[in-house]
């Protein structure tokens, strides 16, 4: 087999794998990463407010 014969067979398979990887990244990894980022930020704010109290001016009574 020559190198050109292997290249013509491997090129469509590689392109298909790149498309699958792109779709996996855009449909699964990025949304999961966005949810994890927003969720971890919300958890950090929630824990901070449990320690420091809610935001706003101090209550005067």
PDBQT receptor file of N, H, CA, C and O in Angstrom, charges set to zero:
ATOM      1  N   UNK A   1       0.840  -1.183   0.000  1.00  0.00    +0.000 N 
ATOM      2  CA  UNK A   1       0.000   0.000   0.000  1.00  0.00    +0.000 C 
ATOM      3  C   UNK A   1       0.880   1.238   0.000  1.00  0.00    +0.000 C 
ATOM      4  O   UNK A   1       1.945   1.268   0.616  1.00  0.00    +0.000 OA
ATOM      5  N   UNK A   2       0.421   2.231  -0.687  1.00  0.00    +0.000 N 
ATOM      6  H   UNK A   2      -0.444   2.207  -1.187  1.00  0.00    +0.000 HD
ATOM      7  CA  UNK A   2       1.174   3.475  -0.739  1.00  0.00    +0.000 C 
ATOM      8  C   UNK A   2       0.595   4.467   0.254  1.00  0.00    +0.000 C 
ATOM      9  O   UNK A   2      -0.494   4.267   0.792  1.00  0.00    +0.000 OA
ATOM     10  N   UNK A   3       1.330   5.527   0.487  1.00  0.00    +0.000 N 
ATOM     11  H   UNK A   3       2.215   5.689   0.050  1.00  0.00    +0.000 HD
ATOM     12  CA  UNK A   3       0.887   6.544   1.439  1.00  0.00    +0.000 C 
ATOM     13  C   UNK A   3      -0.348   7.271   0.922  1.00  0.00    +0.000 C 
ATOM     14  O   UNK A   3      -1.204   7.667   1.713  1.00  0.00    +0.000 OA
ATOM     15  N   UNK A   4      -0.454   7.453  -0.395  1.00  0.00    +0.000 N 
ATOM     16  H   UNK A   4       0.241   7.132  -1.038  1.00  0.00    +0.000 HD
ATOM     17  CA  UNK A   4      -1.618   8.155  -0.929  1.00  0.00    +0.000 C 
ATOM     18  C   UNK A   4      -2.879   7.312  -0.783  1.00  0.00    +0.000 C 
ATOM     19  O   UNK A   4      -3.962   7.863  -0.585  1.00  0.00    +0.000 OA
ATOM     20  N   UNK A   5      -2.768   6.014  -0.875  1.00  0.00    +0.000 N 
ATOM     21  H   UNK A   5      -1.889   5.566  -1.036  1.00  0.00    +0.000 HD
ATOM     22  CA  UNK A   5      -3.919   5.143  -0.693  1.00  0.00    +0.000 C 
ATOM     23  C   UNK A   5      -4.427   5.194   0.729  1.00  0.00    +0.000 C 
ATOM     24  O   UNK A   5      -5.639   5.221   0.946  1.00  0.00    +0.000 OA
ATOM     25  N   UNK A   6      -3.538   5.206   1.704  1.00  0.00    +0.000 N 
ATOM     26  H   UNK A   6      -2.553   5.184   1.528  1.00  0.00    +0.000 HD
ATOM     27  CA  UNK A   6      -3.937   5.304   3.101  1.00  0.00    +0.000 C 
ATOM     28  C   UNK A   6      -4.558   6.670   3.404  1.00  0.00    +0.000 C 
ATOM     29  O   UNK A   6      -5.492   6.780   4.198  1.00  0.00    +0.000 OA
ATOM     30  N   UNK A   7      -4.023   7.704   2.757  1.00  0.00    +0.000 N 
ATOM     31  H   UNK A   7      -3.264   7.615   2.111  1.00  0.00    +0.000 HD
ATOM     32  CA  UNK A   7      -4.504   9.058   3.011  1.00  0.00    +0.000 C 
ATOM     33  C   UNK A   7      -5.929   9.251   2.508  1.00  0.00    +0.000 C 
ATOM     34  O   UNK A   7      -6.732   9.916   3.162  1.00  0.00    +0.000 OA
ATOM     35  N   UNK A   8      -6.247   8.676   1.354  1.00  0.00    +0.000 N 
ATOM     36  H   UNK A   8      -5.594   8.135   0.822  1.00  0.00    +0.000 HD
ATOM     37  CA  UNK A   8      -7.593   8.848   0.812  1.00  0.00    +0.000 C 
ATOM     38  C   UNK A   8      -8.624   8.101   1.644  1.00  0.00    +0.000 C 
ATOM     39  O   UNK A   8      -9.787   8.501   1.684  1.00  0.00    +0.000 OA
ATOM     40  N   UNK A   9      -8.223   7.035   2.303  1.00  0.00    +0.000 N 
ATOM     41  H   UNK A   9      -7.278   6.710   2.270  1.00  0.00    +0.000 HD
ATOM     42  CA  UNK A   9      -9.149   6.304   3.172  1.00  0.00    +0.000 C 
ATOM     43  C   UNK A   9      -9.274   6.994   4.526  1.00  0.00    +0.000 C 
ATOM     44  O   UNK A   9     -10.371   7.085   5.077  1.00  0.00    +0.000 OA
ATOM     45  N   UNK A  10      -8.171   7.472   5.057  1.00  0.00    +0.000 N 
ATOM     46  H   UNK A  10      -7.280   7.398   4.610  1.00  0.00    +0.000 HD
ATOM     47  CA  UNK A  10      -8.163   8.040   6.406  1.00  0.00    +0.000 C 
ATOM     48  C   UNK A  10      -8.748   9.448   6.460  1.00  0.00    +0.000 C 
ATOM     49  O   UNK A  10      -9.242   9.861   7.510  1.00  0.00    +0.000 OA
ATOM     50  N   UNK A  11      -8.706  10.190   5.364  1.00  0.00    +0.000 N 
ATOM     51  H   UNK A  11      -8.305   9.855   4.512  1.00  0.00    +0.000 HD
ATOM     52  CA  UNK A  11      -9.161  11.583   5.400  1.00  0.00    +0.000 C 
ATOM     53  C   UNK A  11     -10.654  11.712   5.727  1.00  0.00    +0.000 C 
ATOM     54  O   UNK A  11     -10.995  12.508   6.602  1.00  0.00    +0.000 OA
ATOM     55  N   UNK A  12     -11.558  10.979   5.078  1.00  0.00    +0.000 N 
ATOM     56  H   UNK A  12     -11.281  10.332   4.367  1.00  0.00    +0.000 HD
ATOM     57  CA  UNK A  12     -12.978  11.105   5.457  1.00  0.00    +0.000 C 
ATOM     58  C   UNK A  12     -13.251  10.635   6.888  1.00  0.00    +0.000 C 
ATOM     59  O   UNK A  12     -14.092  11.209   7.580  1.00  0.00    +0.000 OA
ATOM     60  N   UNK A  13     -12.544   9.598   7.330  1.00  0.00    +0.000 N 
ATOM     61  H   UNK A  13     -11.860   9.132   6.768  1.00  0.00    +0.000 HD
ATOM     62  CA  UNK A  13     -12.741   9.111   8.705  1.00  0.00    +0.000 C 
ATOM     63  C   UNK A  13     -12.269  10.152   9.708  1.00  0.00    +0.000 C 
ATOM     64  O   UNK A  13     -12.918  10.372  10.730  1.00  0.00    +0.000 OA
ATOM     65  N   UNK A  14     -11.144  10.790   9.418  1.00  0.00    +0.000 N 
ATOM     66  H   UNK A  14     -10.617  10.611   8.587  1.00  0.00    +0.000 HD
ATOM     67  CA  UNK A  14     -10.646  11.823  10.325  1.00  0.00    +0.000 C 
ATOM     68  C   UNK A  14     -11.605  13.012  10.362  1.00  0.00    +0.000 C 
ATOM     69  O   UNK A  14     -11.861  13.573  11.428  1.00  0.00    +0.000 OA
ATOM     70  N   UNK A  15     -12.132  13.392   9.208  1.00  0.00    +0.000 N 
ATOM     71  H   UNK A  15     -11.924  12.936   8.342  1.00  0.00    +0.000 HD
ATOM     72  CA  UNK A  15     -13.077  14.511   9.165  1.00  0.00    +0.000 C 
ATOM     73  C   UNK A  15     -14.336  14.166   9.965  1.00  0.00    +0.000 C 
ATOM     74  O   UNK A  15     -14.847  15.014  10.697  1.00  0.00    +0.000 OA
ATOM     75  N   UNK A  16     -14.839  12.949   9.840  1.00  0.00    +0.000 N 
ATOM     76  H   UNK A  16     -14.424  12.260   9.245  1.00  0.00    +0.000 HD
ATOM     77  CA  UNK A  16     -16.024  12.524  10.591  1.00  0.00    +0.000 C 
ATOM     78  C   UNK A  16     -15.735  12.552  12.093  1.00  0.00    +0.000 C 
ATOM     79  O   UNK A  16     -16.577  12.990  12.877  1.00  0.00    +0.000 OA
ATOM     80  N   UNK A  17     -14.557  12.090  12.493  1.00  0.00    +0.000 N 
ATOM     81  H   UNK A  17     -13.873  11.734  11.856  1.00  0.00    +0.000 HD
ATOM     82  CA  UNK A  17     -14.202  12.105  13.922  1.00  0.00    +0.000 C 
ATOM     83  C   UNK A  17     -14.077  13.542  14.443  1.00  0.00    +0.000 C 
ATOM     84  O   UNK A  17     -14.448  13.815  15.585  1.00  0.00    +0.000 OA
ATOM     85  N   UNK A  18     -13.560  14.461  13.623  1.00  0.00    +0.000 N 
ATOM     86  H   UNK A  18     -13.259  14.239  12.695  1.00  0.00    +0.000 HD
ATOM     87  CA  UNK A  18     -13.461  15.859  14.032  1.00  0.00    +0.000 C 
ATOM     88  C   UNK A  18     -14.848  16.475  14.194  1.00  0.00    +0.000 C 
ATOM     89  O   UNK A  18     -15.072  17.253  15.121  1.00  0.00    +0.000 OA
ATOM     90  N   UNK A  19     -15.778  16.138  13.305  1.00  0.00    +0.000 N 
ATOM     91  H   UNK A  19     -15.595  15.507  12.552  1.00  0.00    +0.000 HD
ATOM     92  CA  UNK A  19     -17.136  16.657  13.419  1.00  0.00    +0.000 C 
ATOM     93  C   UNK A  19     -17.801  16.111  14.675  1.00  0.00    +0.000 C 
ATOM     94  O   UNK A  19     -18.473  16.851  15.393  1.00  0.00    +0.000 OA
ATOM     95  N   UNK A  20     -17.618  14.822  14.944  1.00  0.00    +0.000 N 
ATOM     96  H   UNK A  20     -17.072  14.221  14.361  1.00  0.00    +0.000 HD
ATOM     97  CA  UNK A  20     -18.188  14.221  16.152  1.00  0.00    +0.000 C 
ATOM     98  C   UNK A  20     -17.589  14.871  17.401  1.00  0.00    +0.000 C 
ATOM     99  O   UNK A  20     -18.309  15.163  18.356  1.00  0.00    +0.000 OA
ATOM    100  N   UNK A  21     -16.284  15.096  17.396  1.00  0.00    +0.000 N 
ATOM    101  H   UNK A  21     -15.698  14.859  16.620  1.00  0.00    +0.000 HD
ATOM    102  CA  UNK A  21     -15.639  15.739  18.549  1.00  0.00    +0.000 C 
ATOM    103  C   UNK A  21     -16.157  17.164  18.731  1.00  0.00    +0.000 C 
ATOM    104  O   UNK A  21     -16.396  17.597  19.859  1.00  0.00    +0.000 OA
ATOM    105  N   UNK A  22     -16.332  17.895  17.630  1.00  0.00    +0.000 N 
ATOM    106  H   UNK A  22     -16.138  17.543  16.714  1.00  0.00    +0.000 HD
ATOM    107  CA  UNK A  22     -16.865  19.260  17.712  1.00  0.00    +0.000 C 
ATOM    108  C   UNK A  22     -18.272  19.260  18.281  1.00  0.00    +0.000 C 
ATOM    109  O   UNK A  22     -18.587  20.058  19.164  1.00  0.00    +0.000 OA
ATOM    110  N   UNK A  23     -19.120  18.369  17.783  1.00  0.00    +0.000 N 
ATOM    111  H   UNK A  23     -18.864  17.721  17.066  1.00  0.00    +0.000 HD
ATOM    112  CA  UNK A  23     -20.493  18.303  18.280  1.00  0.00    +0.000 C 
ATOM    113  C   UNK A  23     -20.535  17.893  19.749  1.00  0.00    +0.000 C 
ATOM    114  O   UNK A  23     -21.346  18.415  20.514  1.00  0.00    +0.000 OA
ATOM    115  N   UNK A  24     -19.671  16.965  20.146  1.00  0.00    +0.000 N 
ATOM    116  H   UNK A  24     -19.013  16.541  19.525  1.00  0.00    +0.000 HD
ATOM    117  CA  UNK A  24     -19.609  16.558  21.553  1.00  0.00    +0.000 C 
ATOM    118  C   UNK A  24     -19.185  17.731  22.429  1.00  0.00    +0.000 C 
ATOM    119  O   UNK A  24     -19.760  17.955  23.495  1.00  0.00    +0.000 OA
ATOM    120  N   UNK A  25     -18.181  18.477  21.979  1.00  0.00    +0.000 N 
ATOM    121  H   UNK A  25     -17.715  18.294  21.114  1.00  0.00    +0.000 HD
ATOM    122  CA  UNK A  25     -17.723  19.626  22.767  1.00  0.00    +0.000 C 
ATOM    123  C   UNK A  25     -18.799  20.699  22.878  1.00  0.00    +0.000 C 
ATOM    124  O   UNK A  25     -19.006  21.262  23.953  1.00  0.00    +0.000 OA
ATOM    125  N   UNK A  26     -19.486  20.987  21.768  1.00  0.00    +0.000 N 
ATOM    126  H   UNK A  26     -19.318  20.530  20.895  1.00  0.00    +0.000 HD
ATOM    127  CA  UNK A  26     -20.464  22.071  21.797  1.00  0.00    +0.000 C 
ATOM    128  C   UNK A  26     -21.781  21.658  22.439  1.00  0.00    +0.000 C 
ATOM    129  O   UNK A  26     -22.464  22.507  23.012  1.00  0.00    +0.000 OA
ATOM    130  N   UNK A  27     -22.161  20.388  22.366  1.00  0.00    +0.000 N 
ATOM    131  H   UNK A  27     -21.606  19.698  21.901  1.00  0.00    +0.000 HD
ATOM    132  CA  UNK A  27     -23.462  19.965  22.888  1.00  0.00    +0.000 C 
ATOM    133  C   UNK A  27     -23.385  19.393  24.298  1.00  0.00    +0.000 C 
ATOM    134  O   UNK A  27     -24.393  19.389  25.005  1.00  0.00    +0.000 OA
ATOM    135  N   UNK A  28     -22.215  18.908  24.732  1.00  0.00    +0.000 N 
ATOM    136  H   UNK A  28     -21.396  18.911  24.157  1.00  0.00    +0.000 HD
ATOM    137  CA  UNK A  28     -22.121  18.247  26.031  1.00  0.00    +0.000 C 
ATOM    138  C   UNK A  28     -21.156  18.974  26.966  1.00  0.00    +0.000 C 
ATOM    139  O   UNK A  28     -21.534  19.355  28.074  1.00  0.00    +0.000 OA
ATOM    140  N   UNK A  29     -19.931  19.166  26.531  1.00  0.00    +0.000 N 
ATOM    141  H   UNK A  29     -19.623  18.857  25.631  1.00  0.00    +0.000 HD
ATOM    142  CA  UNK A  29     -18.896  19.683  27.427  1.00  0.00    +0.000 C 
ATOM    143  C   UNK A  29     -19.131  21.154  27.776  1.00  0.00    +0.000 C 
ATOM    144  O   UNK A  29     -19.081  21.515  28.952  1.00  0.00    +0.000 OA
ATOM    145  N   UNK A  30     -19.384  22.000  26.796  1.00  0.00    +0.000 N 
ATOM    146  H   UNK A  30     -19.425  21.706  25.841  1.00  0.00    +0.000 HD
ATOM    147  CA  UNK A  30     -19.547  23.423  27.081  1.00  0.00    +0.000 C 
ATOM    148  C   UNK A  30     -20.782  23.725  27.938  1.00  0.00    +0.000 C 
ATOM    149  O   UNK A  30     -20.666  24.506  28.883  1.00  0.00    +0.000 OA
ATOM    150  N   UNK A  31     -21.954  23.147  27.659  1.00  0.00    +0.000 N 
ATOM    151  H   UNK A  31     -22.048  22.512  26.892  1.00  0.00    +0.000 HD
ATOM    152  CA  UNK A  31     -23.077  23.391  28.579  1.00  0.00    +0.000 C 
ATOM    153  C   UNK A  31     -22.805  22.872  29.995  1.00  0.00    +0.000 C 
ATOM    154  O   UNK A  31     -23.165  23.526  30.974  1.00  0.00    +0.000 OA
ATOM    155  N   UNK A  32     -22.179  21.717  30.105  1.00  0.00    +0.000 N 
ATOM    156  H   UNK A  32     -21.886  21.186  29.310  1.00  0.00    +0.000 HD
ATOM    157  CA  UNK A  32     -21.860  21.187  31.436  1.00  0.00    +0.000 C 
ATOM    158  C   UNK A  32     -20.877  22.102  32.155  1.00  0.00    +0.000 C 
ATOM    159  O   UNK A  32     -21.011  22.337  33.356  1.00  0.00    +0.000 OA
ATOM    160  N   UNK A  33     -19.900  22.613  31.436  1.00  0.00    +0.000 N 
ATOM    161  H   UNK A  33     -19.791  22.422  30.461  1.00  0.00    +0.000 HD
ATOM    162  CA  UNK A  33     -18.933  23.526  32.027  1.00  0.00    +0.000 C 
ATOM    163  C   UNK A  33     -19.604  24.829  32.451  1.00  0.00    +0.000 C 
ATOM    164  O   UNK A  33     -19.268  25.373  33.503  1.00  0.00    +0.000 OA
ATOM    165  N   UNK A  34     -20.541  25.340  31.660  1.00  0.00    +0.000 N 
ATOM    166  H   UNK A  34     -20.814  24.898  30.805  1.00  0.00    +0.000 HD
ATOM    167  CA  UNK A  34     -21.257  26.564  32.017  1.00  0.00    +0.000 C 
ATOM    168  C   UNK A  34     -22.100  26.350  33.268  1.00  0.00    +0.000 C 
ATOM    169  O   UNK A  34     -22.097  27.192  34.166  1.00  0.00    +0.000 OA
ATOM    170  N   UNK A  35     -22.818  25.239  33.336  1.00  0.00    +0.000 N 
ATOM    171  H   UNK A  35     -22.821  24.555  32.607  1.00  0.00    +0.000 HD
ATOM    172  CA  UNK A  35     -23.643  24.940  34.514  1.00  0.00    +0.000 C 
ATOM    173  C   UNK A  35     -22.762  24.773  35.752  1.00  0.00    +0.000 C 
ATOM    174  O   UNK A  35     -23.105  25.265  36.827  1.00  0.00    +0.000 OA
ATOM    175  N   UNK A  36     -21.644  24.089  35.608  1.00  0.00    +0.000 N 
ATOM    176  H   UNK A  36     -21.365  23.689  34.735  1.00  0.00    +0.000 HD
ATOM    177  CA  UNK A  36     -20.744  23.883  36.741  1.00  0.00    +0.000 C 
ATOM    178  C   UNK A  36     -20.149  25.211  37.214  1.00  0.00    +0.000 C 
ATOM    179  O   UNK A  36     -19.993  25.421  38.416  1.00  0.00    +0.000 OA
ATOM    180  N   UNK A  37     -19.819  26.102  36.290  1.00  0.00    +0.000 N 
ATOM    181  H   UNK A  37     -19.946  25.932  35.313  1.00  0.00    +0.000 HD
ATOM    182  CA  UNK A  37     -19.249  27.397  36.662  1.00  0.00    +0.000 C 
ATOM    183  C   UNK A  37     -20.264  28.246  37.416  1.00  0.00    +0.000 C 
ATOM    184  O   UNK A  37     -19.962  28.790  38.479  1.00  0.00    +0.000 OA
ATOM    185  N   UNK A  38     -21.467  28.356  36.863  1.00  0.00    +0.000 N 
ATOM    186  H   UNK A  38     -21.712  27.915  36.000  1.00  0.00    +0.000 HD
ATOM    187  CA  UNK A  38     -22.501  29.168  37.516  1.00  0.00    +0.000 C 
ATOM    188  C   UNK A  38     -22.891  28.539  38.854  1.00  0.00    +0.000 C 
ATOM    189  O   UNK A  38     -23.092  29.257  39.834  1.00  0.00    +0.000 OA
ATOM    190  N   UNK A  39     -23.000  27.229  38.908  1.00  0.00    +0.000 N 
ATOM    191  H   UNK A  39     -22.838  26.646  38.112  1.00  0.00    +0.000 HD
ATOM    192  CA  UNK A  39     -23.358  26.551  40.146  1.00  0.00    +0.000 C 
ATOM    193  C   UNK A  39     -22.309  26.711  41.225  1.00  0.00    +0.000 C 
ATOM    194  O   UNK A  39     -22.643  26.934  42.388  1.00  0.00    +0.000 OA
ATOM    195  N   UNK A  40     -21.044  26.601  40.853  1.00  0.00    +0.000 N 
ATOM    196  H   UNK A  40     -20.773  26.420  39.908  1.00  0.00    +0.000 HD
ATOM    197  CA  UNK A  40     -19.995  26.756  41.861  1.00  0.00    +0.000 C 
ATOM    198  C   UNK A  40     -19.908  28.202  42.349  1.00  0.00    +0.000 C 
ATOM    199  O   UNK A  40     -19.626  28.442  43.523  1.00  0.00    +0.000 OA
ATOM    200  N   UNK A  41     -20.146  29.166  41.459  1.00  0.00    +0.000 N 
ATOM    201  H   UNK A  41     -20.375  28.971  40.505  1.00  0.00    +0.000 HD
ATOM    202  CA  UNK A  41     -20.170  30.568  41.892  1.00  0.00    +0.000 C 
ATOM    203  C   UNK A  41     -21.335  30.802  42.861  1.00  0.00    +0.000 C 
ATOM    204  O   UNK A  41     -21.163  31.459  43.887  1.00  0.00    +0.000 OA
ATOM    205  N   UNK A  42     -22.503  30.275  42.542  1.00  0.00    +0.000 N 
ATOM    206  H   UNK A  42     -22.643  29.741  41.707  1.00  0.00    +0.000 HD
ATOM    207  CA  UNK A  42     -23.653  30.413  43.427  1.00  0.00    +0.000 C 
ATOM    208  C   UNK A  42     -23.412  29.771  44.776  1.00  0.00    +0.000 C 
ATOM    209  O   UNK A  42     -23.786  30.332  45.806  1.00  0.00    +0.000 OA
ATOM    210  N   UNK A  43     -22.794  28.605  44.784  1.00  0.00    +0.000 N 
ATOM    211  H   UNK A  43     -22.491  28.149  43.948  1.00  0.00    +0.000 HD
ATOM    212  CA  UNK A  43     -22.462  27.942  46.050  1.00  0.00    +0.000 C 
ATOM    213  C   UNK A  43     -21.473  28.768  46.856  1.00  0.00    +0.000 C 
ATOM    214  O   UNK A  43     -21.613  28.881  48.074  1.00  0.00    +0.000 OA
ATOM    215  N   UNK A  44     -20.483  29.344  46.201  1.00  0.00    +0.000 N 
ATOM    216  H   UNK A  44     -20.369  29.252  45.212  1.00  0.00    +0.000 HD
ATOM    217  CA  UNK A  44     -19.498  30.167  46.900  1.00  0.00    +0.000 C 
ATOM    218  C   UNK A  44     -20.159  31.399  47.511  1.00  0.00    +0.000 C 
ATOM    219  O   UNK A  44     -19.852  31.763  48.647  1.00  0.00    +0.000 OA
ATOM    220  N   UNK A  45     -21.069  32.049  46.768  1.00  0.00    +0.000 N 
ATOM    221  H   UNK A  45     -21.318  31.753  45.845  1.00  0.00    +0.000 HD
ATOM    222  CA  UNK A  45     -21.773  33.223  47.299  1.00  0.00    +0.000 C 
ATOM    223  C   UNK A  45     -22.660  32.817  48.469  1.00  0.00    +0.000 C 
ATOM    224  O   UNK A  45     -22.727  33.530  49.471  1.00  0.00    +0.000 OA
ATOM    225  N   UNK A  46     -23.336  31.687  48.354  1.00  0.00    +0.000 N 
ATOM    226  H   UNK A  46     -23.281  31.108  47.541  1.00  0.00    +0.000 HD
ATOM    227  CA  UNK A  46     -24.219  31.211  49.416  1.00  0.00    +0.000 C 
ATOM    228  C   UNK A  46     -23.425  30.941  50.704  1.00  0.00    +0.000 C 
ATOM    229  O   UNK A  46     -23.851  31.330  51.792  1.00  0.00    +0.000 OA
ATOM    230  N   UNK A  47     -22.275  30.278  50.577  1.00  0.00    +0.000 N 
ATOM    231  H   UNK A  47     -21.928  29.962  49.693  1.00  0.00    +0.000 HD
ATOM    232  CA  UNK A  47     -21.441  29.998  51.747  1.00  0.00    +0.000 C 
ATOM    233  C   UNK A  47     -20.891  31.294  52.338  1.00  0.00    +0.000 C 
ATOM    234  O   UNK A  47     -20.834  31.450  53.558  1.00  0.00    +0.000 OA
ATOM    235  N   UNK A  48     -20.487  32.223  51.469  1.00  0.00    +0.000 N 
ATOM    236  H   UNK A  48     -20.534  32.096  50.478  1.00  0.00    +0.000 HD
ATOM    237  CA  UNK A  48     -19.996  33.514  51.949  1.00  0.00    +0.000 C 
ATOM    238  C   UNK A  48     -21.084  34.256  52.730  1.00  0.00    +0.000 C 
ATOM    239  O   UNK A  48     -20.804  34.841  53.776  1.00  0.00    +0.000 OA
ATOM    240  N   UNK A  49     -22.323  34.236  52.225  1.00  0.00    +0.000 N 
ATOM    241  H   UNK A  49     -22.550  33.761  51.375  1.00  0.00    +0.000 HD
ATOM    242  CA  UNK A  49     -23.404  34.938  52.905  1.00  0.00    +0.000 C 
ATOM    243  C   UNK A  49     -23.806  34.251  54.206  1.00  0.00    +0.000 C 
ATOM    244  O   UNK A  49     -24.317  34.908  55.113  1.00  0.00    +0.000 OA
ATOM    245  N   UNK A  50     -23.588  32.941  54.314  1.00  0.00    +0.000 N 
ATOM    246  H   UNK A  50     -23.173  32.407  53.577  1.00  0.00    +0.000 HD
ATOM    247  CA  UNK A  50     -23.842  32.283  55.588  1.00  0.00    +0.000 C 
ATOM    248  C   UNK A  50     -22.849  32.767  56.639  1.00  0.00    +0.000 C 
ATOM    249  O   UNK A  50     -23.193  32.849  57.818  1.00  0.00    +0.000 OA
ATOM    250  N   UNK A  51     -21.641  33.085  56.235  1.00  0.00    +0.000 N 
ATOM    251  H   UNK A  51     -21.361  33.018  55.277  1.00  0.00    +0.000 HD
ATOM    252  CA  UNK A  51     -20.604  33.540  57.166  1.00  0.00    +0.000 C 
ATOM    253  C   UNK A  51     -20.721  35.042  57.417  1.00  0.00    +0.000 C 
ATOM    254  O   UNK A  51     -20.709  35.480  58.567  1.00  0.00    +0.000 OA
ATOM    255  N   UNK A  52     -20.834  35.835  56.345  1.00  0.00    +0.000 N 
ATOM    256  H   UNK A  52     -20.844  35.478  55.410  1.00  0.00    +0.000 HD
ATOM    257  CA  UNK A  52     -20.772  37.285  56.469  1.00  0.00    +0.000 C 
ATOM    258  C   UNK A  52     -22.150  37.952  56.595  1.00  0.00    +0.000 C 
ATOM    259  O   UNK A  52     -22.226  39.140  56.908  1.00  0.00    +0.000 OA
ATOM    260  N   UNK A  53     -23.205  37.230  56.364  1.00  0.00    +0.000 N 
ATOM    261  H   UNK A  53     -23.144  36.265  56.110  1.00  0.00    +0.000 HD
ATOM    262  CA  UNK A  53     -24.537  37.832  56.424  1.00  0.00    +0.000 C 
ATOM    263  C   UNK A  53     -24.978  38.290  55.060  1.00  0.00    +0.000 C 
ATOM    264  O   UNK A  53     -24.175  38.348  54.129  1.00  0.00    +0.000 OA
ATOM    265  N   UNK A  54     -26.272  38.624  54.928  1.00  0.00    +0.000 N 
ATOM    266  H   UNK A  54     -26.924  38.578  55.685  1.00  0.00    +0.000 HD
ATOM    267  CA  UNK A  54     -26.785  39.055  53.632  1.00  0.00    +0.000 C 
ATOM    268  C   UNK A  54     -26.259  40.432  53.257  1.00  0.00    +0.000 C 
ATOM    269  O   UNK A  54     -25.837  41.192  54.128  1.00  0.00    +0.000 OA
ATOM    270  N   UNK A  55     -26.280  40.759  51.975  1.00  0.00    +0.000 N 
ATOM    271  H   UNK A  55     -26.623  40.142  51.267  1.00  0.00    +0.000 HD
ATOM    272  CA  UNK A  55     -25.772  42.070  51.554  1.00  0.00    +0.000 C 
ATOM    273  C   UNK A  55     -26.737  43.180  51.934  1.00  0.00    +0.000 C 
ATOM    274  O   UNK A  55     -27.906  42.924  52.225  1.00  0.00    +0.000 OA
ATOM    275  N   UNK A  56     -26.252  44.401  51.931  1.00  0.00    +0.000 N 
ATOM    276  H   UNK A  56     -25.302  44.609  51.695  1.00  0.00    +0.000 HD
ATOM    277  CA  UNK A  56     -27.079  45.554  52.260  1.00  0.00    +0.000 C 
ATOM    278  C   UNK A  56     -26.580  46.261  53.497  1.00  0.00    +0.000 C 
ATOM    279  O   UNK A  56     -25.642  45.809  54.155  1.00  0.00    +0.000 OA
ATOM    280  N   UNK A  57     -27.207  47.362  53.804  1.00  0.00    +0.000 N 
ATOM    281  H   UNK A  57     -27.968  47.729  53.270  1.00  0.00    +0.000 HD
ATOM    282  CA  UNK A  57     -26.776  48.104  55.007  1.00  0.00    +0.000 C 
ATOM    283  C   UNK A  57     -27.133  47.313  56.265  1.00  0.00    +0.000 C 
ATOM    284  O   UNK A  57     -28.099  46.551  56.266  1.00  0.00    +0.000 OA
ATOM    285  N   UNK A  58     -26.373  47.489  57.310  1.00  0.00    +0.000 N 
ATOM    286  H   UNK A  58     -25.588  48.109  57.310  1.00  0.00    +0.000 HD
ATOM    287  CA  UNK A  58     -26.677  46.778  58.549  1.00  0.00    +0.000 C 
ATOM    288  C   UNK A  58     -28.011  47.237  59.114  1.00  0.00    +0.000 C 
ATOM    289  O   UNK A  58     -28.373  48.410  59.015  1.00  0.00    +0.000 OA
ATOM    290  N   UNK A  59     -28.731  46.304  59.704  1.00  0.00    +0.000 N 
ATOM    291  H   UNK A  59     -28.437  45.352  59.785  1.00  0.00    +0.000 HD
ATOM    292  CA  UNK A  59     -30.033  46.664  60.278  1.00  0.00    +0.000 C 
ATOM    293  C   UNK A  59     -29.815  47.430  61.573  1.00  0.00    +0.000 C 
ATOM    294  O   UNK A  59     -28.953  47.083  62.380  1.00  0.00    +0.000 OA
ATOM    295  N   UNK A  60     -30.603  48.467  61.754  1.00  0.00    +0.000 N 
ATOM    296  H   UNK A  60     -31.303  48.749  61.098  1.00  0.00    +0.000 HD
ATOM    297  CA  UNK A  60     -30.474  49.271  62.985  1.00  0.00    +0.000 C 
ATOM    298  C   UNK A  60     -31.742  49.110  63.801  1.00  0.00    +0.000 C 
ATOM    299  O   UNK A  60     -32.815  49.558  63.397  1.00  0.00    +0.000 OA
ATOM    300  N   UNK A  61     -31.611  48.467  64.955  1.00  0.00    +0.000 N 
ATOM    301  H   UNK A  61     -30.739  48.103  65.283  1.00  0.00    +0.000 HD
ATOM    302  CA  UNK A  61     -32.745  48.366  65.869  1.00  0.00    +0.000 C 
ATOM    303  C   UNK A  61     -32.282  48.332  67.280  1.00  0.00    +0.000 C 
ATOM    304  O   UNK A  61     -33.099  48.248  68.196  1.00  0.00    +0.000 OA
TER     305      UNK A  61
